[in-house]
């Protein structure tokens, strides 16, 4: 997701660089909205913050909320889509019922009007029924408070736990003979951790001018 | 590869072109007493060693002693790992911070050659990069719509510019926009984002 954010705006800007007449306004609003969200996520990755950076983040989030309606049509719930389909079918049925003898030119115009009416139906219903009220969207508004209370966001990232799973469990399991594997894993990881900590202490000690003891560090 | 002549043959560049670029680089970047010779009989005979990879240390954003290593590759016309040639985009410090608007003195460029040139008379070795520099459109002002800066190939049709590898700041990321135009991706990493946005 993070890597997607890095190239999303550029790709979108290139894709929308020559819009047709109907798409001029969406092609301006969509990159604006994406820009605000990407800026917000970039700033969420900062490892230290100042009141200015937090204010910037809030500004980006406000801007995103102001512009996000451009993507509303892609947030249509299944229920609304079914409702739209149903109403379109009903409209089609009603239009089919009104059979009157008219001149061919009038008939063509009426057909076009019917088609326009059918296409406009979702345009009215979707903004009324669609929304961005879901948990993940709401959580963005708490990022700033979280930073003020607990510190930067990346230290609470779940990626570390996911990586630890690979390093501690998967790699460990490959090395063992699967007899009493939990006990072996815990002991092995404990030992590795202790050795790493010991080496870090020794190198820190030697950096501060202590006797390096190359025989100890030469692992 | 042994000298500038061989270098020209490998890259398909005319000898005049490379000599002119070397002289230009020397005049603009080196102190008078350390300049390369400008004698066209001697310059092509300077020893050149071609390189294919440049490791650039880039300080991680908001860190003081942690570095990322950017590995820029330049295989010239040769293929890279059984595929087509690879000539990476770079970010080059081309001027002071006040220049090029939002780009703040940096310009993206495509690496076309990476080599080491030795001047045995002065006993010096210089590591240079041939970079196809781009120039900012609209004085480097970000677009009102997507806030990215557009760059394009220079009009002067110079195939490449020689720069010292010390002026290379890191890997550059550009997105092709159209004919000879690219968008500078300022969201590629936190440092670039912080500096260009």
Interface residues (C-beta under 8 A of the other chain):
Chain A: X5 X6 X7 X9 X10 X11 X12 X13 X14 X17 X27 X28 X31 X32 X35 X38 X39 X42 X45 X46 X47 X48
Chain B: X61 X62 X63 X143 X145 X146 X147 X148 X173 X175 X176 X177 X178 X183 X185 X187 X188 X189 X190 X193 X197
